[in-house]
Amino acid sequence: MREGGERWRWALLQLPAAAHRPFRSECIAHQADHLYDTASVGRDAIQPGWKIRMADASLSRDMFVSLATRVRYAATRWRGDRGILLIIALFILLLPMATPRVYATDEVQYYVYLRSLRFDGDLDFANDYQRFAAINPRSGIEGSLLQPNRIRAATGLYGNIAPVGSAIMWGPFFLLADVVVHLANLFGAGIPADGYSAPYMTAVCYASALYGLLGVLLSYRLARRFVAVFAATLASITVWLASPLVFYMYVQMPFAHATGLFLTTLFLTIWHETRGDPGTGRAGEGSGGRERGWRAWLALGLVGGLMTITREQLGLFLVVPALEALWQYARLARAPGAALQLAARHALFVAAFALMLAPQLLVYQILNGAPQPAGEVSGKLNWCSPHFIDTLVDFDPSPDFWCPGASSFTASFPPFSRGALVWSPVLGIGLIGLGLLWRRDRRLAVVLATAFLAQTWINGAFGTTWHLTGAFGFRRLIECTPIFVIGVALLAEWVARRAGRFAVIAPALLLIGWNFGLVLNATVFNAETNLRRGLAWPDVWRWQLEAPLRAIEALGDLLFRRCRFFENQSCP
């Protein structure tokens, strides 16, 4: 009995490390029995000097089973961390390719909130735009942000169509850079403390990259609810490196997409992990247990609001809790008391969400004279989404048949040049794999598919800018990364079980290599390819095949003198 008591003590000692987070993945269920068997090693498993008082050393096996959920995670947490460590290692290895600078119009608009509030104490961006136009004379700022039609008649201020959420998220890093600059200047560094010098912009750029990393890690965490470490890691890395996400984490860093990805994935993570019974994995049973608590609803509201004011279209991810609410109210139709309790929680969610919208509404009021977006944004939208299909596969860039009166100026665009699935085939693979989720959790499959369709709909509704000419890839789907990761992970595990791991590793490497070739052709070699205007077939095949050889020839400059490839910057 003494050895039995000590083995139970050893098992219980593992619980505090796991108590903060339950682990529900089916793929490790067998580890609980393995842990029970391992516990029989007796006193050798106990570190000397550890003593626990127990009322009864002969705990039954039934108690062990009742604690299995927490013990499962404790027994496998180090193995699960291997995926996290690999993702972090890759993030660090790729940092040398980072280009931390604030350059073109979108980046400047996201950034100037911080600079103007900190150093000017206002939201008058005239001097900010003029300074950035002088720093980057060929960036388009002079011809867009400083045009007279960008001055709001109601306020006399230059507009800013970038939402304020990214600036809020970058704020701590910006202020930390400000402190570092002032401390360095005390020792004679002589760094301009004006918001235009390198430390400020670098802090914001790496903050954006860090949020992108956190978004990938949270996507990995979601995928681990359904697949083993290998498939979740492969899917997270492949979607990250084979999509525009890697470009907007390392090349055009101060965009809102990486930050928006983090907030969107955090929103989905909170929602999924506080579902009534998210671990069942059975069709439609995701909300059949206890209701989500007050704190979870408060967190969802706050994160959802911040997500929405980072990029307005991300507010459409609220369709996820909205669909859940419809199912719950239908289930509670004959239980008015429980329905009222749920309504009270929803009211808290709405109040928290509205609270987080306040900063954006205040900015609208100050800049535009009314708490609403300017016409540059709302005027672009055609609510029937005439290019819904084109944003995915632009085989015919004319408006879709259900919008006969829509503008057709893009009808002359070459086909298969701008669609998200054309630039990044891994996204299509993720959508195919999402179908496998239907057998595991039908309600989750429905809400994720609906969220993706909502994002595609709003992207197609931008009648004049749906094509994103000048951008790298179709960046407006970056925040759907967790959806794609789950789909790729499910499909990768399904294929690996039948054909082996090489059958999924090889295509993943090809997809990553294709995307990195596009990055090279859209940056270093863009003067020859003009790739950001769209994929020009069949020339793309040649450019992609030549890109690795050309990169090797320019390797020295790529590693040590990348300034030679930048606009508006000369090498010292």
Steps between C-alpha positions, in 0.01 A plus 500: 500500500785735562614484139139547388465808717817652362399442140173682562690784664720525191195520273335767715817708503453548126156657540588858598694551179199392297217637710501836326419354157307185407618307198235324299659369182390149409837420351664468846227321690711187524760691701286488817532122528869528423537747784325259738736221403804726528395599850577147619871571505447570869730700721753558216255747343493715815770761553664464845346716767159534340231411755126526454250422773218290369193385686501175312800379304291235327309727263295298258560478129160662450632822653794488262261471206294794628815713491608372159431820307760698693749218527489442123627849436766472772633181345525644150559871545872480415433303189234753398744783554725374224271655243498831685878498530543427130267786401686740730836381366389563141372843597843588639686352203298715262560825688808590289268547201294762688480852356385720789394828344185710451483575131179522296153645550330220694792455736526872565130529583520219755811650658421873522241455775783415739744766383248783487340426837833455678694794355233743374217417738241507220364316197605762246707289262604774255855526634530120534397436140729777374797361691446145378454627144838675531664187640343276233437721195405210271261328739176652373433706813515831315252382239250351742510594867592865435250566225246779571208257470633317806428801721171457684268793441342467844827519693768632265720203590665249271322167516633165608314194378716259702323371813657581835523147644851424377632821659342394830667160479835650399480773762694326782789421262503856365508648850773256603707617203441858610633420848804325353574795272488749787718277718751456218510875444594551864824325408554707188344276235344797321200305362216731386212453744235597249326178392672504159830342605576132459433376858134601489428347162704189578307445823167518319616271219626228732188534714299418189720199425466380859123519481518298181702234682243489779227459239682201350550346844133540588407346164726208590327473836159483333620235256636290788144456622444272202833358381835386632812713530641413158192599300435815705861615469521426128172681434591807705840539337373431149207744511727761659789469252296415187259794526528882502526491881878452493534804270301726732692378804848559358490723192214749530491472874290795626176390334205398715478140380738331745344684793153424369593132470600487865176662618283286272670178609480607865127568454443155344714334768306656787172415333592140422663416833204635698235321300265292708663167414771563240678173563230262382595526134153370409265662259330803639583442865737791542262699721307229669664527843534783747462853370792735441580703813483877552875549477518316170222715353676813624827387339321416174341843489823687568709297254221509241480878520875546475507256209235705320678834541823343373339419166129573470422194290618276783179591681337241275663232715226585748290266287665220703337582838188621316437157347574338833242729662234397250555132579497567873180704498332233290605240756375717787166586341314317777729620779439876531703532819813355341439707187490818710828407667656446160359833379662673798836354404448609142420850625835506680670393179330778302588760765867396503506499121350849484749625757789392280346674199512833683859595402421453131173692520682783676764510225226507235336791680822701526615439143175477306262704714274197551544160670514309172757404235584736217370458148829353375405180682121479484494626141698199381243245612246332276296288737412231249873410487552499122844340526430236766639221282779710348663561837559124519551397137479781244436286193270777369565840664160633384235555771318187611161435339302600810632860476414596140526875562843494665801678356682280249826692468698196618353281224809571292734366769683181402337194661666302777714793607366623836285228665597385848502130409708571188771686692489266800376148412548395863185695586295282268647191662392638837143544376493141373630373833239700688245255363655231723398707804136424421538148640670626816300807595225608262417824672861611503530410132191708422609811691854495359373455145249780554772731637715430195209564262424826680858618448486395134171684455632829637819464295292458185289800598797735454399552140792722398781356713412131536802406287756663736727590211833613643476273803676170555241228463146524630581639842140553613464132591802490732277516807332176386829320568365292795223367274753397237735349761225279642404385150858426391570322829200269468583420138871450576425251775250316280753469216796417727313207654442351157810596301762591758644830613707559189176525301415817691847641569599512131193701385542732799858576399393563140228742613744686725759514223240635256404777741860595574562522127207741474644706786831532316333587172272756666782674687859450387413432136176698473658752262523222241189300585257769620343211688294717733288600204390138480619155395589509130470152354700320367789731595443421869631147449828631363532767770440244771757259361758777463438657841717257706798536266469877490468509878823302535676748274373792712546319832763740632280803441194320636678420823713808558395782263127472454486879496590469131154355433301765692323796350603840642800360684866503406766285653755671729 
